[in-house]
């Protein structure tokens, strides 16, 4: 029997989605809209946000966006990465010809995050990477087209496929890329979209295509779906991951 989802906003019409046992795409059932992390659950959440255009950009330029996403990469909580980015921007260090040592000095200074001071991990190694990135931006004009830009960014040292996609999604708003971090992978593994094993960089393209196909099968923009899943999974944290068996 089809499921009926009612939006919180009364001036919008309810949305009918297929029976829980129907497949949204081969091998992935819709599930019940009240079931945590089911495709129907995500579609119900997306219905509540329709019409709201989120702002993804963290920086005012492509170079700033690149710095912000590299600083918030693997092993760095979003709040810490954002604070590190703000520190570099406030000191005027997001530009070419800034020595890596100067960037490292700024990143080594304890950061204020949610009322407490924390140290930024990998300050020295990230500083070298950021200085090299800034130098490359000065020498070479990045491509404009989103997928070409993603490929170009991915060729730079310190930028993997997830970070490159993150930069492109934030800066261009493209729906041709997806940011598959641990939160998205866990949610996708639960509903059968992704394997439960940890993915490797060379598997990213296949997983990304599957997520893009999934988003379109749900009838939502990939850029908004990954932002919705990320926010929910991050807010719930490890207790939700344990609850759904991941």
C-alpha positions as CSV (number, residue, x, y, z in Angstrom):
1,X,0.0,0.0,0.0
2,X,1.4,3.5,-0.9
3,X,2.5,5.7,2.0
4,X,1.3,9.3,2.4
5,X,3.7,11.8,3.8
6,X,2.3,15.0,5.2
7,X,4.4,18.2,5.2
8,X,4.7,20.4,8.2
9,X,3.7,23.4,6.2
10,X,-0.1,23.3,5.7
11,X,-0.1,25.1,2.4
12,X,1.7,22.1,0.7
13,X,0.1,19.0,-0.6
14,X,0.9,15.5,0.9
15,X,3.3,13.3,-1.0
16,X,2.4,9.7,-1.9
17,X,5.4,7.3,-2.1
18,X,5.4,3.6,-2.9
19,X,4.7,0.6,-0.6
20,X,7.5,-0.2,1.8
21,X,8.3,-3.4,0.0
22,X,8.6,-1.8,-3.4
23,X,12.1,-1.0,-4.7
24,X,13.2,2.5,-5.1
25,X,16.1,1.1,-7.3
26,X,17.2,-2.5,-7.8
27,X,18.1,-4.1,-4.4
28,X,16.9,-1.1,-2.3
29,X,13.5,-1.2,-0.8
30,X,11.6,2.0,0.0
31,X,11.0,0.9,3.6
32,X,8.6,2.6,6.0
33,X,8.8,6.4,6.3
34,X,8.9,6.0,10.1
35,X,11.9,3.6,9.9
36,X,15.2,5.3,10.7
37,X,17.5,5.7,7.6
38,X,15.1,4.0,5.2
39,X,14.8,5.7,1.7
40,X,11.2,6.6,2.7
41,X,12.5,8.2,5.9
42,X,14.9,10.4,3.9
43,X,12.2,11.3,1.4
44,X,9.9,12.4,4.3
45,X,12.6,14.6,5.7
46,X,13.4,16.1,2.4
47,X,9.7,17.0,1.9
48,X,9.9,19.2,5.0
49,X,12.7,21.2,3.5
50,X,11.4,21.6,-0.1
51,X,11.6,25.2,-1.2
52,X,14.5,26.0,1.1
53,X,17.7,26.6,-0.8
54,X,20.7,25.9,1.5
55,X,23.9,27.8,1.3
56,X,26.8,25.4,1.0
57,X,29.7,27.8,0.4
58,X,32.1,28.3,3.3
59,X,34.5,30.7,1.4
60,X,34.1,33.7,-0.8
61,X,36.4,32.5,-3.6
62,X,37.3,29.1,-5.0
63,X,40.7,29.2,-3.2
64,X,39.0,30.0,0.1
65,X,36.5,27.1,-0.5
66,X,39.4,24.8,-1.2
67,X,41.2,25.8,2.0
68,X,38.0,25.3,4.0
69,X,37.3,21.8,2.7
70,X,40.9,20.6,3.0
71,X,41.0,21.9,6.6
72,X,37.8,20.0,7.3
73,X,39.0,16.7,5.7
74,X,39.5,13.2,7.1
75,X,39.7,13.0,10.9
76,X,38.8,16.7,11.5
77,X,35.4,17.5,13.0
78,X,33.5,20.1,11.0
79,X,33.5,22.7,13.8
80,X,37.3,22.4,14.2
81,X,37.9,22.7,10.4
82,X,35.6,25.8,10.2
83,X,37.5,27.4,13.1
84,X,40.8,26.7,11.5
85,X,39.6,28.2,8.3
86,X,38.3,31.3,10.1
87,X,41.7,31.7,11.8
88,X,43.6,31.6,8.5
89,X,41.2,33.9,6.8
90,X,41.3,36.4,9.7
91,X,45.1,36.5,9.5
92,X,45.1,37.0,5.7
93,X,46.9,33.8,5.0
94,X,44.6,32.3,2.3
95,X,46.7,33.5,-0.7
96,X,49.7,32.6,-2.7
97,X,53.3,33.2,-1.5
98,X,52.5,32.6,2.2
99,X,55.2,30.2,3.6
100,X,54.0,26.9,4.9
101,X,55.6,27.7,8.2
102,X,53.4,30.8,8.7
103,X,50.3,28.8,8.0
104,X,51.5,26.1,10.4
105,X,52.1,28.7,13.2
106,X,48.5,29.9,12.8
107,X,47.1,26.4,12.8
108,X,49.2,25.4,15.8
109,X,47.6,28.1,17.9
110,X,44.7,26.6,20.0
111,X,41.3,27.2,18.3
112,X,38.2,28.3,20.1
113,X,35.5,25.7,19.4
114,X,32.1,25.7,21.2
115,X,33.6,27.5,24.3
116,X,36.7,25.4,24.6
117,X,40.2,25.5,23.1
118,X,41.3,22.6,20.9
119,X,44.4,21.8,18.9
120,X,44.2,21.3,15.1
121,X,45.5,17.9,14.1
122,X,48.0,17.6,11.3
123,X,48.9,21.4,11.4
124,X,52.3,20.9,9.9
125,X,51.4,18.5,7.0
126,X,48.2,20.4,6.2
127,X,50.2,23.7,6.0
128,X,52.5,22.3,3.4
129,X,49.6,21.1,1.3
130,X,47.7,24.4,1.6
131,X,50.8,26.4,0.6
132,X,51.2,24.2,-2.5
133,X,47.5,24.5,-3.4
134,X,47.7,28.3,-3.2
135,X,50.8,28.3,-5.4
136,X,49.0,26.1,-8.0
137,X,46.0,28.4,-8.1
138,X,48.4,31.3,-8.8
139,X,50.1,29.4,-11.7
140,X,47.0,27.7,-13.3
141,X,43.4,28.9,-13.8
142,X,41.1,26.1,-12.5
143,X,38.4,24.8,-15.0
144,X,34.9,26.2,-14.7
145,X,32.8,23.2,-15.6
146,X,32.1,21.2,-12.4
147,X,33.3,17.8,-13.4
148,X,36.4,19.1,-15.0
149,X,37.0,21.2,-11.9
150,X,36.6,18.1,-9.7
151,X,39.2,16.2,-11.8
152,X,41.6,19.1,-11.6
153,X,41.2,19.5,-7.9
154,X,41.7,15.8,-7.4
155,X,45.1,16.0,-9.1
156,X,46.4,18.3,-6.4
157,X,48.3,16.8,-3.5
158,X,46.2,16.4,-0.4
159,X,42.8,16.4,-2.2
160,X,41.1,13.1,-2.6
161,X,37.8,12.4,-4.4
162,X,35.5,13.2,-1.5
163,X,37.2,16.5,-0.8
164,X,37.3,17.4,-4.5
165,X,33.6,16.7,-4.7
166,X,32.9,18.7,-1.5
167,X,34.7,21.7,-2.9
168,X,32.8,21.5,-6.2
169,X,29.4,21.0,-4.6
170,X,29.9,23.9,-2.2
171,X,31.3,26.3,-4.8
172,X,29.2,25.5,-7.8
173,X,26.1,23.8,-6.3
174,X,26.5,21.0,-8.9
175,X,24.2,18.0,-8.7
176,X,26.7,15.9,-10.7
177,X,28.9,15.2,-7.6
178,X,28.3,13.7,-4.2
179,X,30.1,14.0,-0.9
180,X,30.4,10.5,0.4
181,X,31.7,10.9,3.9
182,X,31.3,8.4,6.8
183,X,27.8,9.6,7.6
184,X,26.5,9.1,4.1
185,X,28.2,5.7,3.8
186,X,26.7,4.5,7.1
187,X,23.2,5.6,6.1
188,X,23.6,4.1,2.7
189,X,24.9,0.8,4.1
190,X,21.9,0.5,6.4
191,X,19.3,0.6,3.6
192,X,21.4,-1.6,1.2
193,X,22.5,1.2,-1.1
194,X,26.2,0.8,-0.2
195,X,28.3,-2.2,1.1
196,X,29.0,-2.3,4.8
197,X,32.7,-2.5,4.3
198,X,34.8,0.7,4.3
199,X,35.2,2.1,0.8
200,X,38.6,2.8,-0.8
201,X,39.3,5.9,-3.0
202,X,39.3,3.8,-6.2
203,X,35.7,2.8,-5.4
204,X,34.5,6.3,-5.0
205,X,33.2,6.8,-8.6
206,X,31.0,3.7,-8.5
207,X,29.5,4.6,-5.1
208,X,29.0,8.2,-6.2
209,X,27.1,7.1,-9.3
210,X,24.9,4.9,-7.1
211,X,24.1,7.8,-4.8
212,X,23.3,10.1,-7.6
213,X,21.0,7.4,-9.1
214,X,19.4,6.9,-5.7
215,X,18.7,10.6,-5.2
216,X,17.1,10.9,-8.6
217,X,15.0,7.8,-8.0
218,X,13.7,9.6,-4.8
219,X,13.0,12.7,-6.8
220,X,15.3,15.0,-4.9
221,X,18.5,16.9,-5.7
222,X,21.6,14.9,-4.7
223,X,23.2,18.1,-3.3
224,X,20.3,18.6,-0.9
225,X,20.0,14.9,0.0
226,X,23.6,14.4,1.0
227,X,23.4,17.6,3.1
228,X,20.2,16.3,4.8
229,X,21.6,12.9,5.6
230,X,24.9,14.4,6.8
231,X,23.1,16.8,9.2
232,X,20.9,14.1,10.6
233,X,23.6,11.5,11.0
234,X,26.1,13.9,12.5
235,X,23.5,15.3,15.0
236,X,22.6,11.7,16.1
237,X,26.2,10.6,16.3
238,X,27.4,7.1,17.2
239,X,24.3,6.2,19.2
240,X,22.3,6.2,16.0
241,X,25.0,4.2,14.2
242,X,24.8,1.6,16.9
243,X,21.0,1.6,16.9
244,X,20.9,0.8,13.2
245,X,23.7,-1.8,13.5
246,X,26.6,0.0,12.0
